């Protein structure tokens, strides 16, 4: 399914085919910027639109602020960049 980037409401919560979640915080002309849940320190990563679509992400109907709070409390910690992006949402 192709994403309509011009009409996508950001931030949003997504999941991949393995049910791993991420928060899309913004996108530019070439990249999607997201913070993905994983073990260890959470980081802000960027993916091209093709990489994003290849991962078959699905947009979830989730309370973004609630998910952001869980990410900020992640036991593995966050990089400063990821923390700043997420704190700008709450």
Helices and strands as residue ranges (DSSP letters): E 12-15, E 21-27, E 31-36, E 44-48, H 49-54, E 58-60, H 64-72, H 80-87
